[in-house]
C-alpha cells in the first residue's frame, strides 16, 4: 500500500469551517461526527480522492488568527500502526495517546515531534 498523508486541521467552530470549505473550495462532506451539544468532534472532507480531516480540540484552543501563527496536525496512514508506534516510542517520541481503535474504523496513536508539532499515525482497520 502506498503512503497517504491527510492534513488534520483545527478550528474553533469546525462545523462552520466544514460548511465554508464546502462552499468556498468545493469539498464534499465525507463524515461529520458531532457531540451531544452539536459540535463537530471529527469531520472529513473530500476533494476528488483526497481527504482533509478537521475537528475542535477543545476550549483551550485558539485559531491561528488569534495566535498569530499556524496550527495543524498531520495525519499519516501506515501499514502497521502498532509497529510504527513501537519504533517512535523507542526513538523517544513523546506519546500523547497509545494505539487505540477509533469509532470511525482506524487504529491510531498520537505523538509529537521534536518541535511540538502533532502527528497522528493510523491504520485502517475496517
VMD Tcl script that draws the C-alpha trace (Angstrom):
set ca {
  {0.00 0.00 0.00}
  {1.44 3.42 -0.89}
  {1.78 6.00 1.87}
  {-1.04 8.50 2.34}
  {-0.83 11.80 4.18}
  {-4.02 13.65 5.15}
  {-3.90 17.02 6.90}
  {-5.93 17.37 10.11}
  {-6.86 20.99 10.71}
  {-8.04 22.55 13.98}
  {-10.89 25.05 14.12}
  {-12.74 26.82 16.92}
  {-16.01 26.07 15.07}
  {-15.37 23.02 12.89}
  {-18.99 22.86 11.72}
  {-18.84 26.37 10.31}
  {-15.42 25.60 8.83}
  {-16.74 22.50 7.09}
  {-19.69 24.42 5.66}
  {-17.40 27.20 4.43}
  {-14.83 24.81 2.92}
  {-17.63 23.02 1.07}
  {-19.00 26.29 -0.22}
  {-15.74 28.11 -0.93}
  {-13.47 25.33 -2.13}
  {-15.87 22.71 -3.48}
  {-15.14 19.98 -0.92}
  {-17.70 17.24 -0.37}
  {-18.65 16.14 3.13}
  {-17.40 12.63 3.80}
  {-18.04 12.35 7.54}
  {-19.30 14.56 10.39}
  {-19.20 13.18 13.94}
  {-20.85 15.54 16.42}
  {-21.00 15.72 20.20}
  {-24.26 15.73 22.16}
  {-24.00 19.53 22.09}
  {-23.87 19.51 18.28}
  {-20.19 20.46 17.95}
  {-18.10 18.68 15.31}
  {-15.64 16.37 17.09}
  {-14.33 14.88 13.85}
  {-15.05 15.75 10.25}
  {-13.73 14.64 6.90}
  {-13.97 16.46 3.62}
  {-13.09 15.05 0.20}
  {-11.81 16.72 -2.89}
  {-11.56 14.04 -5.55}
  {-9.86 11.10 -3.87}
  {-8.07 13.25 -1.27}
  {-9.26 13.79 2.30}
  {-8.84 16.70 4.71}
  {-9.76 15.95 8.33}
  {-10.77 18.53 10.89}
  {-12.09 18.94 14.38}
  {-12.29 21.02 17.53}
  {-9.54 20.23 20.05}
  {-11.32 21.91 22.98}
  {-12.00 25.20 24.70}
  {-8.29 25.87 25.30}
  {-7.65 26.14 21.55}
  {-7.29 29.47 19.77}
  {-7.42 29.76 16.00}
  {-4.29 30.77 14.08}
  {-5.87 34.20 13.57}
  {-5.92 34.74 17.35}
  {-2.48 33.22 17.94}
  {-0.71 34.93 15.07}
  {0.67 31.65 13.71}
  {-0.44 28.45 12.02}
  {-1.53 25.37 13.94}
  {-2.21 21.97 12.39}
  {-1.82 18.26 12.92}
  {-0.55 15.84 10.32}
  {-2.38 12.53 9.93}
  {-0.48 9.72 8.21}
  {-1.73 6.25 7.29}
  {0.80 3.44 7.76}
  {0.59 -0.30 7.11}
  {1.19 -1.41 10.73}
  {0.39 1.27 13.31}
  {1.50 -0.83 16.30}
  {4.92 -1.48 14.77}
  {5.20 2.20 13.85}
  {4.28 3.17 17.44}
  {6.98 0.91 18.87}
  {9.57 2.48 16.58}
  {8.54 6.03 17.54}
  {8.46 5.18 21.25}
  {11.90 3.56 21.04}
  {13.22 6.73 19.40}
  {11.97 8.80 22.35}
  {8.89 10.36 20.79}
  {6.52 11.96 23.29}
  {3.36 9.85 23.05}
  {0.03 11.58 23.64}
  {-2.21 8.56 23.03}
  {-1.31 4.88 22.84}
  {-2.60 2.93 19.78}
  {-6.37 2.90 20.15}
  {-9.23 1.63 17.99}
  {-11.31 4.61 16.88}
  {-15.11 4.61 16.31}
  {-14.58 5.59 12.66}
  {-12.65 2.38 11.87}
  {-8.99 3.34 12.31}
  {-6.45 2.28 14.90}
  {-4.42 5.36 15.82}
  {-1.78 6.75 18.13}
  {-0.87 10.39 18.69}
  {2.61 11.77 19.18}
  {4.66 14.92 18.88}
  {7.84 15.74 17.01}
  {10.91 17.46 18.41}
  {9.42 20.93 17.97}
  {5.98 20.05 19.32}
  {4.01 19.53 16.11}
  {1.19 16.99 16.46}
  {1.32 13.80 14.42}
  {-1.42 11.18 14.20}
  {-0.43 7.79 12.79}
  {-3.21 5.39 11.89}
  {-4.04 2.13 10.20}
  {-7.36 1.49 8.51}
  {-8.98 -1.47 10.22}
  {-12.44 -1.66 8.72}
}
mol new
graphics top color blue
foreach p $ca { graphics top sphere $p radius 0.5 }
foreach p [lrange $ca 0 end-1] q [lrange $ca 1 end] { graphics top cylinder $p $q radius 0.2 }
display resetview
